[in-house]
């Protein structure tokens, strides 16, 4: 009887682990890691905190602005 319960729980857990996508995630845009100097990272982190944004969004804005100025 205990074995039936464990098999049932095991099957349900396996099904849930197959789908690791968060139901709260809106988009699934791929990202790449970048290397930053620690002083730059701390500054970006501070900006993100002050503006209540994600670090990745702050970095994207900074990079896009820099690329736009090059053109």
N, C-alpha and C positions, 0 to 999 in steps of 0.2 A: 504494500500500500504506500509506504514512504517512497519506494522506488518509482511508482507511478507519478507521484507528485514531483519528484526530482526530475524525471524525464520531461514532464510538462513544462516545468520552469526552465529547464535547459533548452528546450525547443524554442520557447518564447524569447529567451535571452539571445539565442543565436539569430533569430529573425531580426531582433532590434539592433544587434551589432552589425548586421549586414548593411543597414542603412545608417551611415554615420553623418549624413547631412542634417544640419540643424534646421528645425522647422521655423526658426526665427530669422534665418539668413535670407535676405532679399535677393542678393546677386551673388554670383559665383565667378567673379572676375579673377583671373590668375594674377599672382604677384611674384616678384623676384626679390631676393634679399640684396641689400646694398651695405657697403661698409662706410661708416662715418667715423670721424674723429670723435672722441668722447665729449669734447667741449661743444662740438656742433650738435651732437645727439641731445645733450642736456638743454641746449637752447631750443631745439625743435620740440622737445618734450615740454618745456615751459610754455612755449607758444600754444601747443596743443591743449595744455591744461587751462591756460587763460581763456582760450576761445571755445572751450568745451568741444573739441574736435578730436578725431583719431590722428595719431602720429602719421599714418600712411596718407591721410588726406592733406595734412599740412605739407608733407614732403612733396606730394604730387603738385600742389599749388606752387611751391617754391621752384620746383624743377620746370614746370610749364612756363612760369614767368621768365625764368632764365633762358629757356629755349626760344621763347618769343622775342626776347631782346637780341638774340644772335641773328635773327633773320633780317 
